[in-house]
């Protein structure tokens, strides 16, 4: 039996000073800021030093996730100004009740608690999806900031593994949060 993706949240998930909202074309600046960080660019689909056209294509790919039943790609925005500060994703496998997440914050907005607040907002939203019982995330063991974010949101170390990152096989640590 195929389980349908829930609708986009009617009220944007929020925690502290951030909200999680749909990406908009005027968020291209954020994608370009994040693309200047070599680490972010090597971690996923974001090309290094993206042009405006590449940034818009990246945004449109995340918009398509919900339509394709993959999950949600949220812009992390300042609750007061609505300026995009980073991104966080919730990739859903509703058939087995597991979601995966990942997050990136623009280098201009780091060390302000943005990722921690966004992850807490995402978890609160994820638990509104009845079939989910677990959320997983992976990061490199050397990414101490990401590990602190995961642990502060209640995730616990589950194990280690390897995956391809930036064309190389690298060690990863897996964190999980069970309902």
Residue pairs with C-beta under 8 A, 6 or more apart in sequence:
2 95
3 94
3 95
3 131
4 69
4 94
5 66
5 69
5 70
5 71
5 92
5 94
6 128
6 129
8 22
8 66
8 72
9 20
9 125
12 19
12 20
12 21
13 19
13 20
13 74
13 121
13 122
13 124
13 125
14 20
14 79
14 121
15 117
15 118
15 120
15 121
15 124
16 79
16 113
16 117
16 120
17 78
17 79
17 80
17 113
17 117
18 76
18 77
18 78
18 79
18 85
18 114
18 117
18 118
18 121
19 76
19 77
19 78
19 79
19 82
19 121
20 74
20 75
20 76
20 77
20 88
20 118
20 121
20 122
20 125
21 74
21 75
21 77
21 82
22 63
22 74
22 75
23 59
23 62
23 63
23 73
23 74
23 75
23 84
23 87
24 59
24 75
25 56
25 59
27 59
27 75
27 84
28 52
28 55
28 56
28 59
29 55
29 84
30 75
30 84
30 85
30 86
30 87
30 106
31 46
31 50
31 54
31 55
31 58
31 59
32 49
32 50
32 52
32 55
33 106
33 107
33 108
34 40
34 41
34 46
34 86
34 87
34 104
34 106
34 107
35 41
35 46
35 47
35 48
35 49
35 50
35 54
35 55
36 48
36 49
36 107
37 104
37 106
37 107
38 48
40 46
40 104
41 47
41 48
41 49
42 48
42 165
42 166
42 167
43 102
43 104
43 165
43 166
44 102
45 58
45 61
46 58
47 54
47 58
50 58
61 73
62 73
62 87
62 89
63 73
65 71
65 72
65 73
65 89
65 91
66 72
69 92
70 91
70 92
71 89
71 90
71 91
71 92
71 99
72 89
72 90
72 92
73 87
73 89
74 87
74 88
74 89
74 90
74 118
74 122
75 84
75 86
75 87
76 84
76 85
76 86
76 87
76 88
76 103
76 105
76 114
76 115
76 118
77 83
77 84
77 85
78 85
84 106
85 105
85 106
85 109
85 114
86 103
86 104
86 105
86 106
86 109
86 114
86 115
86 118
87 103
87 104
88 101
88 102
88 103
88 104
88 115
88 118
88 119
88 122
89 100
89 101
89 102
89 103
90 99
90 100
90 101
90 122
90 125
90 126
90 135
91 99
91 100
91 101
92 99
92 129
92 132
93 99
93 100
94 129
94 131
94 132
97 131
97 132
97 133
97 134
98 132
98 133
98 134
98 135
98 136
99 126
99 129
99 132
99 134
99 135
99 136
100 135
100 136
100 137
100 138
101 119
101 122
101 126
101 135
101 136
101 137
102 137
102 138
103 115
103 118
103 119
103 146
103 149
105 114
105 115
105 118
110 145
115 145
115 146
115 149
116 148
116 149
116 152
116 153
119 149
119 150
119 153
120 153
123 135
123 153
123 154
123 177
126 132
126 135
127 179
132 179
133 178
133 179
134 176
134 177
134 178
134 179
135 155
135 176
135 177
136 158
136 174
136 175
136 176
137 150
137 155
137 174
137 175
137 176
138 161
138 163
138 172
138 173
138 174
138 175
139 146
139 147
139 150
139 172
139 173
139 175
140 146
140 165
140 170
140 171
140 172
140 173
141 147
141 160
141 171
141 172
141 173
147 173
147 175
150 175
151 175
153 177
154 177
155 175
155 176
155 177
156 175
156 176
156 177
157 173
157 174
157 175
158 174
158 175
158 176
159 173
159 174
160 171
160 172
160 173
160 174
161 171
161 172
161 174
162 169
162 170
162 171
162 172
163 169
163 170
163 172
164 170
165 172
